[in-house]
Amino acid sequence: MLLAGLAHINLYAHVPSIIWIGFLVGVVGLSGMYWLYLYSVKSANMHLRRFVERATFGRGLMNALEQMDEIRNFEKETIG
């Protein structure tokens, strides 16, 4: 669709169903990922939770969060 738009082809005029099918697939996919995220947060399965967090937030953010957890654990050990 992007390439057709860059070539100034009006897909809606030629094939309007492709726009609606693409929109529907996007909404279903986004809804499914949101449901999986909510399920993983409530689940007791830590492997599923970590997998979804890594897929959702990215590796860099997850590494930063893990380092913050290490700092908190170090502070608890040092103070307590």
C-alpha positions in Angstrom: 0.0 0.0 0.0 2.9 2.4 0.8 4.5 1.8 -2.5 1.3 2.3 -4.4 0.8 5.6 -2.5 4.3 6.7 -3.4 3.5 6.0 -7.0 0.4 8.2 -6.7 -1.9 5.2 -7.3 -5.3 5.6 -5.5 -5.9 2.2 -4.1 -9.2 3.1 -2.6 -10.5 4.0 -6.1 -9.2 0.8 -7.7 -9.4 -1.8 -4.9 -11.3 -0.4 -1.9 -11.6 -3.8 -0.1 -7.8 -4.0 0.3 -7.9 -0.9 2.5 -10.6 -2.3 4.8 -9.0 -5.8 4.9 -5.7 -4.2 5.9 -7.4 -2.1 8.6 -9.3 -5.1 9.9 -6.1 -7.2 10.1 -4.3 -4.4 11.9 -7.1 -4.0 14.5 -7.3 -7.7 15.1 -3.5 -8.0 15.5 -3.3 -5.1 17.8 -6.2 -6.4 19.9 -4.6 -9.8 20.1 -1.3 -8.4 21.3 -3.0 -6.3 23.9 -4.9 -9.3 25.2 -1.6 -11.3 25.3 0.1 -8.5 27.2 -2.8 -8.3 29.8 -2.8 -12.1 30.1 0.9 -12.3 30.7 0.8 -9.6 33.4 -1.8 -11.5 35.3 -0.2 -14.9 34.7 2.0 -16.6 37.3 4.2 -17.9 34.4 7.4 -15.8 34.6 8.8 -17.1 31.4 5.7 -15.9 29.5 5.8 -12.6 31.2 9.5 -12.0 30.4 9.0 -13.1 26.8 6.1 -10.7 26.3 7.9 -7.8 28.1 11.0 -8.3 25.9 8.9 -8.4 22.7 6.8 -5.4 23.7 9.4 -3.0 25.3 12.6 -4.0 23.5 15.9 -5.3 24.7 17.4 -1.9 25.7 14.6 -0.9 28.0 14.5 -4.4 29.6 18.2 -4.2 30.2 17.8 -0.8 31.9 14.9 -2.2 34.1 17.1 -5.2 35.1 19.9 -2.9 36.1 17.5 -0.8 38.2 16.3 -4.0 39.9 20.0 -4.9 40.7 20.5 -1.5 42.2 17.4 -1.8 44.4 18.5 -5.3 45.5 22.0 -3.9 46.3 20.5 -1.0 48.3 18.3 -3.5 50.3 21.3 -5.7 51.1 23.4 -2.7 52.1 20.8 -1.0 54.2 19.1 -4.0 55.7 
